[in-house]
Amino acid sequence: MLDELLKLSRHFLKIKNSSYRRYFIKTNPFKHRLSLVLGQRGIGKTTTLVQHLLDQVLQDIFDPSILYVQADHFQVGSASLYEIAEQFHFMGGKFLALDEIHKYPNWSQELKSLYDTFPDLTILASGSSALQMHQGSHDLARRAIKYQMFGLSFREYLELKFNVFLPVCTLADLLKNHVRRASSFIETIEAIGQKILPLFSHYLKCGYYPYFFELPNEEFYFLTLEQNLHTTIESDLVAIYPHLTGTSIKKIKQLLVFIAQAVPFTPKWNDIKNILDIGDIRTLKTYFQYLEDAYLIRSIGKENHKIAHLNSIEKVYLDNPNQMYALAIGECNKGTLRELFFLDMLSLNHQVALALKGDFLVDERYLFEVGGRNKNFKQIRDEQDAFLACDDIENGSGSKIPLWLFGFMY
């Protein structure tokens, strides 16, 4: 059995590797004995696992101390993960990667057993964003370190598309030196015959998920993205919450479509319950919880409450602009796209809340108004640490910053 799995592992290590290394693997060394990488379908979790394994053995796919296993592969079905790990460990294995762990029955108990039994085995597992370590009685929270992985930033999209190097900007550096930084990035892009604004427009449409570069056109990309969203609900959520029935899944999909057509909006629970014919508000809020846990939607409150505080939600969006384009009926609202991009890029490393004046308050200090090239300071004129994030401009001045530059924060 192990020989076949090692052979299969070498196959995947070869075809799933990539020369481009994302922010995520550069900033997360995965030194803990048990690490969980969570994220949406298609954002590059498998590539991350493969790159990390190969980093441990100087890129040697034939090194017997590493093993990559797809938890839902048919060859795994003949043995438990524990049996696989036991054989691998007995043969001198040191680094084990388990992909799509949420597809494996009783995954929590298996990981706990592996962690407790093989203290010199380093395990890196990946799973759906909706995966909850505290599910069941096996309490992985004190054993595993969880990492949330996100899609490509605008910076990463440019690096991957054109094979150029573009450094990350911190928020403090961006606010202080945005004219200098924007000029430098524009110079790099124009040196390869490109313009930053058309590239930014393309990124908003189809640059968040790395698989765009493997598909022939935007139509295939949107189709793939929509299918992945449905699969997340129909397959991933069911694997994580097996009590969900066919009727429940249908209602969750209807809720996602409703949200896609209404964003951004403040949820009026009773109205939504009646429109979608969902039995009670408690069930509706649970469905909202599932969608946000899976990073299919995002909510924001005036005090930056998490979705657990459902009554404090002020606005609901889809998770990223690419999802808006994939699920849109007709034209996407440009104002919503801009807000969502800003929220998407800032939320990784900063606290973002709705502002009483302006659009967003970041880290309880910086006030931002997001808009087009003609946006002015009228709403935030008298506020301290106030900035405009403006679309359709290459460079800014003073406290007016080009919106695209916020895509360089990771």
Number of C-alpha atoms within 10 A of each C-alpha: 12 14 9 10 18 21 15 16 20 20 13 18 25 14 10 15 18 13 8 12 15 20 16 19 16 9 9 10 9 18 11 12 17 23 19 23 24 24 23 23 22 17 17 20 26 25 21 21 24 25 20 21 23 20 11 14 15 9 16 15 21 15 15 16 19 25 29 25 22 22 24 16 13 8 14 16 11 11 10 14 20 16 15 19 22 16 14 23 17 10 12 12 19 19 24 23 26 23 24 22 26 26 20 21 14 13 17 20 16 18 22 17 14 19 19 10 13 15 10 12 21 20 24 25 26 27 24 25 26 24 22 19 19 12 13 11 9 18 15 21 12 9 17 20 17 18 16 16 20 23 23 23 23 25 26 28 23 21 18 18 12 12 11 14 13 15 14 15 19 13 17 9 12 19 19 12 15 24 20 12 19 21 14 12 18 16 15 17 19 11 10 10 8 14 15 20 17 10 17 21 14 13 22 21 20 24 25 22 21 18 15 18 14 9 12 9 11 14 12 13 22 20 13 17 23 16 12 16 22 16 14 22 21 18 15 23 24 19 19 20 15 10 10 13 11 11 9 16 18 12 17 23 18 13 21 21 13 14 20 22 17 15 18 20 14 16 19 10 16 12 11 16 18 12 11 14 11 18 10 12 15 12 13 21 17 14 20 23 19 20 24 21 20 24 21 22 21 22 24 22 21 16 16 20 18 15 18 12 10 18 13 18 21 19 16 20 25 26 20 24 24 23 21 24 21 22 20 15 10 8 8 15 13 13 13 18 23 21 21 22 22 22 23 20 22 19 12 14 12 13 17 26 23 19 18 10 14 20 17 23 22 19 14 14 12 16 24 24 23 25 22 17 18 9 15 16 16 9 12 18 12 9 13 10 12 18 22 25 24 24 24 17 17 19 20 19 10 12 17 23 26 25 26 27 26 25 22 22 20 22
